[in-house]
Amino acid sequence: MDKTSRSTNKKALLSLAIGGFGIGLTEFVIMGILPNIAGSLDISIPKAGHFIAIYALGVVIGAPVMARITNNLNPKKTLLFLMVWFTIFNTLSAFSDNYWTMMLFRFLSGMPHGAFFGIGAVVSGYLAKPGKAAQAMAVMFSGLTVANIIGVPLGTYIGQELHWSYSFMLVGIAGIATFCSLYFWMPKKGLDEADNSDSKNPSPGLKNKKLWALIALTTVGTGGFFAWYSYIAPLVINVTKLPEANVGYVMIVAGFGMFFGNFLGARMVETFNPVKSVVISMFSMTMILLLNSIFASNNIAIYVLSFIVGVITFSISAPIQIAIIRAAKGAEKLGSSMNQSAFNMGNASGAYFGGLPMVFGLGFNYASVVGGILACIGGVIGIVILYMDKLSKRKKEA
């Protein structure tokens, strides 16, 4: 296919967005129903937080494993396989009746996550008009943000009012919808370049120090968001002193912020270097999370701050994904999948470190302080990457 003359395949991008919706639903809905799951399984809230961490571990391990399993499949068959796996184990999560069963199914549910977004990010670039790769990625990730506006609040409401297991059944339905849309809308032909983006010997791309620095940035920096978001339910209930039903409303507001931030990030790439865009977002996140720790007790501030955190966090999505794909030249699909692993290592570490203040008897608002520290470290890593790029450029010019 001639890249200069093709038009954007909107239906195929929509199928990826629906997949993003399902993945966003399973990843984030558990945070709104964490107290319900803890009560049902007779465990503490910090222990229930392990379900967030084990899902993230599934993503981390699953990215390279799924890449190996699907190595000989074309992009369409790969995405279909990943969504079948996703649907089965998320549905089984609904039937977990003890801590260890839930841990197992959450781990298996997370395994296709990184590969789906990683391959989807590369494929979306080939589905878009030339020069519109960032916007195409934003469309895919918009499914995840819409999940936070509609799916997660709905799943949270259902989980709180009926039973948390119904929330995971909803995820299963989203998985079936994704499979059907991919089957009918995702082209098999025309993705040859995306299919061959990883050479038989991708090691040169994976040996790039900048790639690993970017992965470290994603891991540490986005952990700042998850330190806050993992405990949003107890924060709203115990610090802001709002009724349990308001958790869903706060998450809707945060979801709207994520939606706008996602497309803001795509625009930032058109103005700034991708890494510079990420640095700006990281230091902005540091400031807003520290403010959140101070003003979370205010009924109005919690909504305003949640919206801003959502905007800033998801303004990182497209820039960091593009920076990773560029750094992993010759191994784009694997590098892109690894970035999703890094994002979920941030999920796991953020949930863990964000919970530490509670273990030592501090309030839930201190999770935001931890988040601010992690985001700041991410910003510093970004500055180091920019500095090293500058030195490299000078050496080439010399």
C-alpha positions, 0 to 999 in steps of 0.5 A: 500500500502506498503510504503517501496516498492512503486514508485513515482506516477509521473502523479498524482504529475504532476496533482498537479503541473498543479493545482499549475500553475493555482493557481500561475497564478491567484495569481501573474498575477494581480500584473503585470496588476495592473495599467491596472485594476486600469485604467479600473475600474477608481481607484488608484493603491493602491486601486487596491492593495485591490484585492491582499489583498482580494484574500489573505483573501479568502485563509485565510478564505477558508482553514478551511471552505473548510476543513469543507465542504470537510471533508467527501470526499476522497482526489481525490474528494476534489481536484476535488471540489476545482478546480471546485470552483476555475475555476468558480470564476476566470472566473467570475472575468474576467467579473467584471465591478466595484470595488465591483464586482471584490472584491467579485469574487477575495475573492471567487477565493481565497477560494480553494487555501489554501485547495488545496495546503494543501491537495496536500502537504500531498497527495504528500508525499504519492505519493512519494518514502519513504524519497522523500516527500520534493522533491514531494512537490517541484514538486507540488510547481514547477507548481506555479514557472512555472506559474511565468516563463510562465503563469504570463508573458503571462497573463501580456502581454495579459492583457496589450496588449488586456484587463486584463479580458483575463488574468483571462480567461486564469486562467479559462482554467488552472483550466479546465486543472487541473480538467481533469488531476486530474480526469484521473491521481490522484488515488482514492485508495492508499491514505488511510493514507493521507485521515486519516492523521487528526484524529477525534480529531485533537486538540492536534496537533493544540494546539502545540505552535510550530505550531502557531509560524511557522504560525506566521513566515510564515505570517510575513516573506513571507510578505517581499516578497509580499511587494516587488512583489505586486508593481513590475509593478510600481517599474519597470516603475517608478523607473527603468524607463523601458517601461511597456513591460519590467515588464513581462521580470522582472517577467520571471526572478523572475519566473526562480529564484522561480523555482530554489529556490523551488528545492533548498529548497527541497535539503536544508531540506536534509542538515539542520533542516527545521526551520534552512533552513527557518531562513537562507532564511529569513535573506538572503531575508532581505539583498537582499530586502534592496539591491533592494531598493538601486539599483532598479533604475539600468537597470541590477540590477533590473533583477539580484536582481529579480532573487535572490529574487525569489530563496530565497523566494521559497527556503522556500516553502518545508522546512516550509511546512514540519516543519508545517506538523511535528508540526501539528501531528494528524492534518496534512491536516488542519495544512498544509492548515493553512500554506497556509493561513499564506502565504496569510496573508503574501500576504495581509499584505505585499501588505498593508504595502508595499503600505504605503510608497506610501501613504506618498509620498515615492517612490515605492522602499521603498516597498522593505525596508518594505519587508526587515523589515518583512523578518528580523522579520520572521528570528527572529521568526525562531531563537526563535523557534530553541532556544525553540526546543533546550530548549525542547530537554535539558529538555527531556535529563535531 
